Amino acid sequence: MLDRIKIISGSAHPDFAKSVCAHLGVELCPTQVFRFSNENLLVQIEDNVRESDVFVIQPSCPPVSDGILELLMTIDALKHASAGASPRLCPTSPMPVPTRRISRAFRSPPG
């Protein structure tokens, strides 16, 4: 079963993905992420993932929005590469932390 598993790491924490691969005895699937000057993003998967079970490891560390966008672009690239299944693994999920009470100006009117 491990011969069908591929693990892809996002650019947020590649060392974590390498340690997961070492624990499972699976090689990390080579990918490249290109960030263009106009803030566009291109994810290129450099291995055959057709009919493979692909796990995408992308922690949500700052900047969170860039990591989520990279995760979505990686999932889209896997879809176009005909991957069998692509579960996502986000070790930490982003949660907003309330810093203060919401002022009355932003509350909805009663009624």
N, C-alpha and C positions, 0 to 999 in steps of 0.2 A: 504494500500500500504506500510506503514511503517513496517509491519510485515515481508515483503520480503527483506528489506534493512539490509545489514550488513556493518559495517564500520571496516576497518582494519588499524591499525597505523603502520608505519615503526618506527624504533628506533631513527629517527632524531629529532622528536618533539612530544612525546606522549601526552604532556599536551594540545597541540593544538587539537589533535584528541579527547581527552576527553571533551574539551569544545564544539566541534562540536556535539558530541554525546549527551551532556547535553542539548544543544539547540534543537536538533531534538527529544529528548526523546527516543533515541535508545541506547542499550548497545554496548560497544566496544567489538568486536570479539577478544577473546583471541588468541594470537599467541606467538611463541617463535622464536627467532633468535639465532642460534648457530654459533659462529665464531671459527673456528679451528686454530690450531697453524700454519698450512701451508697456512693460509689466505683463505681457502675455507669457504663457507657460506651455511647454511641450514636454510630455513624458514619452520616452522611447524605451520599449522593452526589447532587450537584445538577446532573447532566448525564445525558443519555441515553447509556447504555453498551451498549444491546442489540446483540448480535452484533458487538461491537467487541473488539479485542485490547487488554486493559487490563494495564498494567504498574504494579505497586504498589512504590513506593520507600519503604522504611522501614529506616533504619540502626538498629543495636542499640546505642544509647548509653544511659547510665544515665538513668532507672531501666529496666533491661532488661525486667523482667516487664511493665511498663506498655506498652512498645513492642511486645512480642510479642502481648499481648492486643489492642492496637489493630490490629495487622496481621491477626490472626485475625478480628476483627470487621469489618474492611474487606473481607476475602475473603468473609465471609458475606453482607455487603451486596451485593457484586458478584454472588454466586450468585443472590440473590433478584431482582436487576435484570436477569438473563438476559444477562450478559456472555458473549461467545464464548469467550475464553480469558483467564486471569488469572495470568500468571507473576509470581512475586515476585522482587524484587531487594533483597537485604539486603547492602549493601556490606561490612559487617563482621558476622561471626557471633559470638555470645557464646561464650566458652570459660572454664570455671572455671580459676582460677589457684591451684595448690596453694601454700599459704603455709607449711605445716609438715608434719612427719610425722604420720601418723594414730597416735593413742595406742593402747596395747594394749587399753584398755577397749572400743574400737569395732571391733576386729578380730574376724573370725569365728573360732570355736573350730576347732582342727585336727580333721580326721577326717571 
